[in-house]
Structures are given as C-alpha cells and as structure tokens.
C-alpha cells in the first residue's frame, strides 16, 4: 500500500475541509441516485481511497494462488475420501449436490476472499465467500465517484494513472469460459439466467450484470429458481430455454426451498444446464473449513509448506463443542482472544467478538448458542488506518479494514475494501466502502 498517497489525502483534506466536504455531499447524492443500493439504502462510503503499486497487486495475486492451490486439494480429497467428508458435517442431501460434476474445470469459479492486509505480506484470511459473492457494483460506483472527486483531481495531475477494477464484462468472460468447457468448446450464445430468490440478493447489482451481458449479445434473465420448468432434458424460464446459469442464490436458501425447485435441481443433477457456482463451492464457503485445515490429522494430503502457509495466514480455528468443559472454560476466561462465528451466515450475522462484551454478557452468549453450529476462532487485531470521514463532523477517523480479493476462475480480478470502527466489520455493525486503485508506473 502506498503510504505517501494515504497521507496526501488526509493532508489535502485538512487544508480545505469545507470545499472537500461540499464535494463529498455531491458524491453522496450521486450514490443515492445510483444502483449502489444495499437493502434499500445507498451504500455508505468514505471520502478516501487505498492505493497499491502494480507489484503489490501482483503479490496479492500470488498470495491468492497459494490459497487456491490448497483449496483445490481439499476439494479433491473431499470428492474421493468418504472419511474426510464427515469432517464437514454436511447433510446427505447437500453432499449429494456437492458431488455432482459441474462440467467445467473450476471448483469455485467466483468468490471473494476477505483478508487482514499487511504491507509485509503476512496477510491473514478473515473468511472465504464462494456462495453468492457480491459487491462488484459497489466497487464500480464508489470507485468511479472517488476517482472523479475533487480531492483526487487535486492530488493527481492525471487521474488516469489510477487503475480501478472492471468486474462485470470480465465476469462474463469467466462465465463463457466455463460454459465452453461444458458445451464441448462451443459458445453458441446461450440464454443466461442470473438466479436468486425474489426478495433476496442485490437486485440492482443483478440488473447491472444483465445490462452488460445483453450488450455483449447474450439474452439474459433475472430468475427465481422456483420459476424454472424442466422437460425433455431442457430447462425453461417462461418458455425460453436456459443453458447457462450464474447462481447467486445461496446454498442455504436452495436447501430451504428444495421442495419447490426440483426442476432446477434435476436439470443440474442431469447436466442439462451449466450452473456456474456449482454446489461443490460450498466446501470452501463453509466456516468450519478453517478448523479442518488446522487439524493436521485430517490434512495429510497437504505438504509441509502448505501446512505452514495455513499456520501463518489462517486464524487458529476449532469447531465449538458446548459439551467440552475445558474448551468452554478457556473461551469464558479469555474472551478477548476469541470470536464466535456460525457455520454459514453472512454480513456479520450471529458473529460475536469477545472484546465487545462484558464477562457476564459473554457467558450468556456462550449459553445462548449452545447446541448451534459455531466455530471458535482466534481474534485477529487487523490493520488500522486513518481515513477521511467527512460524514461525521468533517473529521479524520481511525478505521479497521478488510480487503476482499475477488477471484474469477482462480485468478485475482479486483479488490473490495470495507472499513469500520467496531470489532466486526459488516452491515450488522458498521461498514463503509472504500475504493482501491493500482497506480501506474
């Protein structure tokens, strides 16, 4: 990260606060009228940006590749080792879906891996999201707004030295790459369905994908999986055949609604449709993956180098056993060392950091989650950076932040940063989007 540029934003802002505050308000209005909407509200953002050299970005790509190699080995072990599968504790129904062959090469073609960033390369993974990964539209809208802001114009003579991240057309390329493998090397311009349950997901983002896919010549629908009809080995949406699906519906919702989406599931099982975001990706998405990776008895298929990578870059994690008195005593007595996370939630739901609670509150939480599927994870004191926060008294604040690494077909596709002043960063607590740029030269 280029520290001199972080410092420049703060210095320039404090020298002319009122002018830049006015610019911030203009951007806020633009975002309000944009498609950067989450749960009915405009996305919160900071009047700030993070800057990286091309080599720093490439280093993140290499870091992601190391993790990807380990994850691919885990999935291959899962597919062939029935004993190893038991460690994930998936239902029989989900296991059956996971083992269905997708028809293309990548086990998790799309994802966002959130990390605690460190300039010296000792990054630590926070979580791996391969199930309905989102926020591409936030990256686009907030990135464009800040790049065109007054403060960036005053710092850079030529703002075009800043490279943002195009995450829509590049994902279409990724989709089609997978589809061609599925379809014997042929791109026959299939109808594409972007699939999620009505009322779930980020519809504004889906529409941005749809608009660009159509522009490139691919007829694209936004579909609820309950609306599919499967007959004569063809999956239909409103009488239109669908051969390629970009799945945004989360696996949990798929399982909840399984009885109402049998046509979709049967088409998937029988290989009648290419579903990019196959259920095998749930192995990576599951929160208890980190606990399994830290259990050397379960990872004999990994090299010593890979095990050292896990030790260095993945927080120590165990599956919570409420009946293990020794474990509960350790968690209770050293609450600030631990964070509790449910197996499969998002946006910070159900996550508890011991630092946020009194001793008495913490004991109550431990009692309240008894019997639920939770992991116990080492609490990581992540990076902190001063950032411009004009929305509150036009001031500079210290923010914790996470950097998300978008992975498209196992390659780094872009960055997404969220910042907050609380111990959990997410919509459940506090989250501001901060754009990222690579600086040319």
C-alpha positions, 0 to 999 in steps of 0.5 A: 500500500502506498503510504505517501498517497494515504497521507496526501489525502488526509493532508489535502483534506485538512487544508480545505475541509469545507470545499472537500466536504461540499464535494463529498455531499455531491458524491453522496447524492450521486450514490443515492441516485445510483444502483449502489443500493444495499437493502434499500439504502445507498451504500455508505462510503468514505471520502478516501481511497487505498492505493497499491503499486502494480507489484503489490497487486501482483503479490496479492495475486500470488498470495491468492494462488497459494490459497487456491492451490490448497483449496483445490486439494481439499476439494479433491480429497473431499470428492474421493475420501468418504472419511474426510467428508464427515469432517464437514458435517454436511447433510446427505442431501447437500453432499449429494449436490456437492458431488455432482460434476459441474462440467467445467474445470473450476471448483469455485469459479467466483468468490471473494476472499476477505483478508487482514492486509499487511504491507509485509505480506503476512496477510491473514484470511478473515473468511472465504465467500464462494456462495453468492459473492457480491459487491462488484457494483459497489466497487464500480460506483464508489470507485468511479465517484472517488476517482472523479472527486475533487480531492483526487483531481487535486492530488493527481495531475492525471487521474488516469494513472489510477487503475480501478477494477472492471468486474462485470464484462470480465465476469462474463468472460469467466462465465463463457469460459466455463460454459465452453468447457461444458458445451464441448468448446462451443459458445453458441450464445446461450440464454443466461439466467442470473438466479436468486430468490425474489426478495433476496440478493442485490437486485440492482447489482443483478440488473447491472450484470444483465445490462452488460451481458445483453450488450455483449449479445447474450439474452439474459434473465433475472430468475427465481429458481422456483420459476424454472420448468424442466422437460425433455432434458431442457430447462425453461424460464417462461418458455425460453430455454436456459443453458447457462446459469450464474447462481447467486442464490445461496446454498442455504436458501436452495436447501430451504426451498428444495421442495419447490425447485426440483426442476432446477435441481434435476436439470443440474443433477442431469447436466442439462444446464451449466450452473456456474457456482456449482454446489461443490463451492460450498466446501470452501464457503463453509466456516468450519473449513478453517478448523479442518485445515488446522487439524493436521490429522485430517490434512495429510494430503497437504505438504509441509509448506502448505501446512505452514502457509495455513499456520501463518495466514489462517486464524487458529480455528476449532469447531465449538463443542458446548459439551467440552468443559475445558474448551468452554472454560478457556473461551469464558476466561479469555474472551478477548482472544476469541470470536464466535462465528456460525457455520454459514451466515453472512454480513456479520450475522450471529458473529460475536467478538469477545472484546465487545462484551462484558464477562457476564454478557459473554457467558450468556452468549456462550449459553445462548448458542449452545447446541448451534453450529459455531466455530471458535476462532482466534481474534485477529487485531487487523490493520488500522488506518486513518481515513477521511470521514467527512460524514461525521463532523468533517473529521479524520477517523481511525478505521479497521479494514478488510480487503476482499480479493475477488477471484474469477476462475482462480485468478485475482480480478479486483479488490473490495475494501470495507472499513469500520470502527467496531470489532466486526466489520459488516452491515450488522455493525458498521461498514463503509466502502472504500475504493482501491486503485493500482497506480501506474508506473 
